[in-house]
Amino acid sequence: MSFRFWAHVEWGTIEGPLKIVEELEQTIDDAVNEMSFPLICAYKKERMPESLQNILLKTHPYVRTEDDFIISDLYVASNKK
């Protein structure tokens, strides 16, 4: 049986420390990789500052835009095992 998870993500505020967001996204990416299950996250680009977009590009290996599907050049998989 195949399955996948979808997550629509909206941040109520970006005023908090972005380091917390980055740590959360890295933890989620580690879990997804460890369990080998597909997770698709959806974000509204126009609601995110560039600093948050860069964090998401570092913690998401693939990016789907309105017109394209690309591999993130900034993605760095964790070395955690």
Helices and strands as residue ranges (DSSP letters): E 5-8, H 18-35, E 39-42, G 45-47, H 50-59, E 62-64, E 69-71
